[in-house]
Amino acid sequence: MDLWKAYVNKSLELNFGTAQILLNTGDRHNSSLAHYLDRCIEIKPNSSIYKNYSYESRYIRFPNITFDLVMTFFDVNTSSIFAFRTSQEFTNNELLKITSVIKKMKSTNLECRAIGMQNNYLELLPNIKNIHKKIPCKLAELDLFGKEQRNILIDTKTGMSYNLLMENRIYRPGELLNKINYDEFEKTKSKLTF
């Protein structure tokens, strides 16, 4: 199934953005931070990373994703990955930089993942649309909206994403509900750094 097509169809629905959208090629499993802490790199909001797989820093973690958007591009052939976490709509310059970094990967087998945002917060949707237009890639996962913050771990060897259990336990219902409001989030918005 083409997940890009499913996403476009979903975005045409009248109540788009009011409920969580989960499109993926498999379940996202839980992983405890204690198992990966010594081999992971944390990506803070408005940051990006381009790296090839290495055992010492195999994982990338994105804690406390709320209104922001995480996107990853994984080259299946070489286990290289470009990942970023953005809080505002791309400028043309940022989109050009993203495109040039991805072109360096020289892969025809790219997997894209987009994770983040909150219900009724549609400001970053143009980022996904622009990426879809500019970069030919397979959409492997789309996890948008919802009311909970997400903690995500990406494996740079396989490109897979995991729910990161920051406290090394399964969370109780409602425990991950987003506790910041949009006004607080807006104070942290800035340009994407490369």
Order of alpha helices (4+ residues) and beta strands (2+ residues): alpha-beta-beta-alpha-beta-beta-beta-beta-beta-alpha-beta-alpha-beta-beta-beta-alpha
